[in-house]
Amino acid sequence: MSNKYAFAITARFRKAVEDRIVTLEHDARRDEDLLPHITCADHRRRHLLLISTQIEEAVRLRTRLSFADVSPADFTLGAVLAEGRFK
């Protein structure tokens, strides 16, 4: 792992986080499309809060991923145990 990265994650975990980011961004766009149909001021306020939270979470996850390196393929529990790193 190079000095640029703060931590390493597996490719599978990275993919799961990237999928979550896509879902959050998609849901935020869908919820924005619903705004013109919401007439209750309080409901609209809560809906705007939901949208901003979805966007903030997607940005937070993207930022965290930018500091993550994908660990090598042999960095699995089986490989770690086989090497005797944990006893």
N, C-alpha and C positions, 0 to 999 in steps of 0.2 A: 504494500500500500504506500503510495507516495505521500509526501508531506502536504499536498494540496487537500487531501481528504481527511476528514475528522474521524470517520468510522467506516467500517465495511459492512455491507449487507449482502444477502444472497440475491441472485438474479430473480428467483421466484418471489421474494419479498418485494424487491424493487418493482416487479411487474404488478404485484397486488396494489402497491401504493400508487403507481401510475394509473391503474384502472380506477382507483378511488378518485383521483384527481379529475379524470375525464368524466366520471359520474357526477361529481360535485359541480363542475362547470356546465354540464348538460342540464342538470336540475336547476341551476341558477338561471340559465337562459329560458328554460321552460316556465319557471316561476315569474320571470320578468314579463313573458308574453301574457300571463294571466292578470297582471296588474290592472289593465284597463277595464276588466270585468268586475273588479272588487269595488263596491260602492261604500261599504262601511269603513269609516275613517280608522277605527281601532284595528279592524281586520287588515286594512291596508298597511298600517304602521307595523303590525306584527309580521306581515308578509315581506315588507321591505327589510325588516330585521333578519328574517330567514335568508333572504337573498344575500345580504351583506355577509352573513355568517358563512354561507356556502362558499362565497368568493374568497373570504379571508382564510378559510381552512384550506382551500386549493392552493392559494399563494404560500401559506405556511408549509404545506407538504412539499411543494416545488422547491422552496428554499432549503428545506432539510435534505431533499434528494441531491441538491447541488453540492452538498458536503459529504455525500456518501460515495464510496467506491464499491463496485461489485466484487465480492470476494472470489478467489479462485475456486474452480470446480471441486478441488479436493478439500475444501473447507466445509466438510460435512461432519455431523456428529460421529458417524462411523470412522471417518478418517482421523478425527481428533482423538477418539478413544483408542484407535489402533496405534497411534503414535505415542500413547501414554501421557498426553498432556495433562489429563485429569486422572487422579487416582483416588 
